[in-house]
Amino acid sequence: MAGHSKWANIKHKKAKEDSKRGKAFTKLTKEITVCAREGGGDPAGNARLRLLMEKAREINMPLENTMRAIKKGTGELPGAQYESHTYEGYAPHGIAVMVDTLFDNKNRIAADMRRLFSRHGGSLGESGSVNWMFEQRGVIRATGSNMTEDELLEKLLDYPIEDISKDEQLFSIQCDSKSVDKVRQAVISAGLKVEEAELEWIAKSTISLPEEQAQKVYDFLTELDDHEDVQNVYTNLE
């Protein structure tokens, strides 16, 4: 099935390092707050919140941090009112980029995005300028088995699986966006350790670049991903 993108590998490894430094706590806390505000603070009735709480456990975020974030979202505790926006544009060499953000200062994040894109030779676009190149899917990343892609697919035949790829010991399973939680449970039942379960923007087709040009794009994507208000970065670079 489809190959594993290098940027997906970079993001996965970077997320692990960020979680060790506690850097991931800040971003996840904001995401939990917004999720609870939009869908309610009861994980039984908010599938997205269940996934985020599981992610918080995976990176060893203290439960009190999680519960405080939920209460800020439901209004039980005071806190910043975060807004969300997905910025779209082009990295160097015409590579499409989508940037999910959560922020409490609209002017600041807009200025920062313009500056980052411009400084790296890219261009920030209007809403809708590149999102037509992507579709939202659920993505589960898991490790812990020597089984092949086809063997795992056979175990998941009853679920709406779009694609499975394997890079070394890391499986990436793409599924219908509404079925992430069910597929995550099925992957666990198949004997794998789930490391991430997310909704992501997946490129409908990808572009490859020579190594030197690709590295310039990866450096830009990494700097975007490091911004405190950026939740995730997606690209059509292979």
ZIWOBEL-V26718 format. One record per run of one state. SS is the DSSP state (alpha for helix, beta for strand, coil for the rest). FROM is the first residue (numbers start at 1). LEN is the number of residues. Records with the same first field share a line. If there is no record, write none. Layout:
SS: FROM-LEN / FROM-LEN
//
This chain:
coil: 1-5 / 21-2 / 40-3 / 46-1 / 59-4 / 75-8 / 91-1 / 95-1 / 104-2 / 120-3 / 126-5 / 144-5 / 156-5 / 168-2 / 176-1 / 190-3 / 204-3 / 208-3 / 227-3 / 236-1 / 238-1
alpha: 6-15 / 23-17 / 43-3 / 47-12 / 63-12 / 92-3 / 106-14 / 131-3 / 149-7 / 177-13 / 211-16
beta: 83-8 / 96-8 / 123-3 / 134-10 / 161-7 / 170-6 / 193-11 / 207-1 / 230-6 / 237-1
//
